[in-house]
Amino acid sequence: MQVRTPKLGNRRSSGPKSRVVVKANFIRMGKSGAGRDKAFAAANYMLFRPSEDGEARKGFDGQKLLEPHEVHQRIGEQSKQHQYAYRMVMSPDRNFGDQSTREWAANTLKKAGYENFIVVSHAGEKGHTKHPHAHVMVFTDARLERSDFQRLRDYGDVQAKEIQMRLFHDKHMGGMDWKTQKEDEFKQWKVQRETKQQIKSDGVEDLFAAQKRGQKERQNRKQVDLEM
């Protein structure tokens, strides 16, 4: 008798769905210089894509703004020290301005453990779409996996919530009262988010455990039938 193996559907994420978007591909750096040239081309796209005022954007390394020639210099240095340059597009899916989008992307990368990166914000007056985002180049020796990008989305969601609360300051409330209220709201939001994540994670684990138990029971029944 022919036995058909059922097809498995797409596995859902165990965590809560994030509003943050992170897309990426990588450039393999090497001694030939081809990878470095690709990184320069990517940086030029990040910096010089037309904006409303026609001027080049500035890069940001998490500490200070970088002029285009400084971005090129940084790429030249990092290409000698790291195996990969990841080109990313990161969007908080919130209507942040130029500075806040840049700050959001840099803080997210730092929280995820990345130290060598360049952020170029495409938002506010420098934006060219209705969706504020940042172009990013991350230098690393590790090949990033799906879980790494999920971590970036998770950290990005928290960072975006912090900035969102700070930006929409109720001017009619006293500074300390508003700060206390927002801190309480943020704590409650994080607790709810972590609770949902734990519930979904436990549910997936329970499902897999039940599937394994069922498979083992079927195998045991087949073994008994053969012995009889």
DACORNOR-V849177 format. One record per residue. N is the residue number from 1. RES is the residue in one letter. SS is DSSP state (H for helix, E for strand, L for the rest). PHI is phi in whole degrees, 0 to 359 (none if undefined). Layout:
n={N | N}
res={RES | RES}
ss={SS | SS}
phi={PHI | PHI}
This chain:
n={1 | 2 | 3 | 4 | 5 | 6 | 7 | 8 | 9 | 10 | 11 | 12 | 13 | 14 | 15 | 16 | 17 | 18 | 19 | 20 | 21 | 22 | 23 | 24 | 25 | 26 | 27 | 28 | 29 | 30 | 31 | 32 | 33 | 34 | 35 | 36 | 37 | 38 | 39 | 40 | 41 | 42 | 43 | 44 | 45 | 46 | 47 | 48 | 49 | 50 | 51 | 52 | 53 | 54 | 55 | 56 | 57 | 58 | 59 | 60 | 61 | 62 | 63 | 64 | 65 | 66 | 67 | 68 | 69 | 70 | 71 | 72 | 73 | 74 | 75 | 76 | 77 | 78 | 79 | 80 | 81 | 82 | 83 | 84 | 85 | 86 | 87 | 88 | 89 | 90 | 91 | 92 | 93 | 94 | 95 | 96 | 97 | 98 | 99 | 100 | 101 | 102 | 103 | 104 | 105 | 106 | 107 | 108 | 109 | 110 | 111 | 112 | 113 | 114 | 115 | 116 | 117 | 118 | 119 | 120 | 121 | 122 | 123 | 124 | 125 | 126 | 127 | 128 | 129 | 130 | 131 | 132 | 133 | 134 | 135 | 136 | 137 | 138 | 139 | 140 | 141 | 142 | 143 | 144 | 145 | 146 | 147 | 148 | 149 | 150 | 151 | 152 | 153 | 154 | 155 | 156 | 157 | 158 | 159 | 160 | 161 | 162 | 163 | 164 | 165 | 166 | 167 | 168 | 169 | 170 | 171 | 172 | 173 | 174 | 175 | 176 | 177 | 178 | 179 | 180 | 181 | 182 | 183 | 184 | 185 | 186 | 187 | 188 | 189 | 190 | 191 | 192 | 193 | 194 | 195 | 196 | 197 | 198 | 199 | 200 | 201 | 202 | 203 | 204 | 205 | 206 | 207 | 208 | 209 | 210 | 211 | 212 | 213 | 214 | 215 | 216 | 217 | 218 | 219 | 220 | 221 | 222 | 223 | 224 | 225 | 226 | 227 | 228}
res={M | Q | V | R | T | P | K | L | G | N | R | R | S | S | G | P | K | S | R | V | V | V | K | A | N | F | I | R | M | G | K | S | G | A | G | R | D | K | A | F | A | A | A | N | Y | M | L | F | R | P | S | E | D | G | E | A | R | K | G | F | D | G | Q | K | L | L | E | P | H | E | V | H | Q | R | I | G | E | Q | S | K | Q | H | Q | Y | A | Y | R | M | V | M | S | P | D | R | N | F | G | D | Q | S | T | R | E | W | A | A | N | T | L | K | K | A | G | Y | E | N | F | I | V | V | S | H | A | G | E | K | G | H | T | K | H | P | H | A | H | V | M | V | F | T | D | A | R | L | E | R | S | D | F | Q | R | L | R | D | Y | G | D | V | Q | A | K | E | I | Q | M | R | L | F | H | D | K | H | M | G | G | M | D | W | K | T | Q | K | E | D | E | F | K | Q | W | K | V | Q | R | E | T | K | Q | Q | I | K | S | D | G | V | E | D | L | F | A | A | Q | K | R | G | Q | K | E | R | Q | N | R | K | Q | V | D | L | E | M}
ss={L | L | L | L | L | L | L | L | L | L | L | L | L | L | L | L | L | L | L | L | E | E | E | E | E | E | E | E | L | L | L | L | L | H | H | H | H | H | H | H | H | H | H | H | H | H | H | H | L | L | L | L | L | L | L | L | L | L | E | E | L | L | L | L | E | E | L | H | H | H | H | H | H | H | H | H | H | H | H | H | H | L | L | E | E | E | E | E | E | E | E | L | L | L | L | L | L | H | H | H | H | H | H | H | H | H | H | H | H | H | H | L | L | L | L | L | E | E | E | E | E | E | L | H | H | H | L | L | L | L | L | L | E | E | E | E | E | E | E | E | L | L | L | L | L | H | H | H | H | H | H | H | H | H | H | H | H | H | H | H | H | H | H | H | H | H | H | L | L | L | L | L | L | L | H | H | H | H | H | H | H | H | H | H | H | H | H | H | H | H | H | H | H | H | H | H | H | H | H | H | H | H | H | H | H | H | H | H | H | H | H | H | H | H | H | H | H | H | H | H | H | H | H | H | H | H | H | L}
phi={none | 281 | 253 | 265 | 268 | 295 | 281 | 271 | 282 | 296 | 282 | 282 | 295 | 281 | 256 | 292 | 293 | 264 | 280 | 287 | 245 | 226 | 239 | 204 | 215 | 233 | 246 | 275 | 279 | 193 | 288 | 292 | 93 | 296 | 295 | 297 | 296 | 295 | 293 | 298 | 297 | 296 | 295 | 297 | 296 | 299 | 273 | 249 | 303 | 308 | 237 | 298 | 266 | 76 | 265 | 290 | 279 | 251 | 272 | 215 | 256 | 97 | 233 | 214 | 283 | 236 | 288 | 309 | 292 | 286 | 297 | 297 | 296 | 296 | 297 | 300 | 291 | 290 | 294 | 275 | 253 | 229 | 276 | 227 | 238 | 266 | 266 | 236 | 243 | 240 | 232 | 280 | 58 | 229 | 275 | 273 | 277 | 300 | 295 | 291 | 294 | 297 | 297 | 299 | 296 | 296 | 296 | 298 | 296 | 296 | 299 | 277 | 98 | 265 | 246 | 252 | 205 | 229 | 249 | 234 | 281 | 241 | 208 | 62 | 294 | 268 | 280 | 230 | 225 | 280 | 245 | 302 | 205 | 227 | 268 | 226 | 236 | 247 | 257 | 205 | 261 | 253 | 281 | 279 | 247 | 303 | 296 | 294 | 287 | 295 | 297 | 298 | 295 | 295 | 296 | 296 | 297 | 293 | 297 | 295 | 296 | 299 | 293 | 301 | 293 | 288 | 289 | 268 | 280 | 285 | 293 | 274 | 261 | 296 | 305 | 290 | 297 | 296 | 298 | 297 | 297 | 291 | 296 | 294 | 297 | 293 | 298 | 296 | 298 | 293 | 297 | 298 | 295 | 292 | 294 | 298 | 295 | 293 | 298 | 292 | 297 | 297 | 297 | 295 | 297 | 296 | 296 | 298 | 296 | 295 | 297 | 295 | 297 | 296 | 296 | 295 | 296 | 296 | 296 | 296 | 294 | 297 | 295 | 296 | 298 | 293 | 291 | 285}
